[in-house]
């Protein structure tokens, strides 16, 4: 402890003025990480059906101004 005594006493003199000191503490930090523990195999089954659907189809159009009419449709 004596080897740190000069460093500890080398600051400004203590007065009645207000001083602010930040205190620190050590806190444990824990983390999680993904670790492979199991391998699973999946398969798919393909099912095909045909169904007749009737109904009216709607279509929307957008009118624009100032667009070049010579451009091909995309």
Helices and strands as residue ranges (DSSP letters): G 2-4, H 5-9
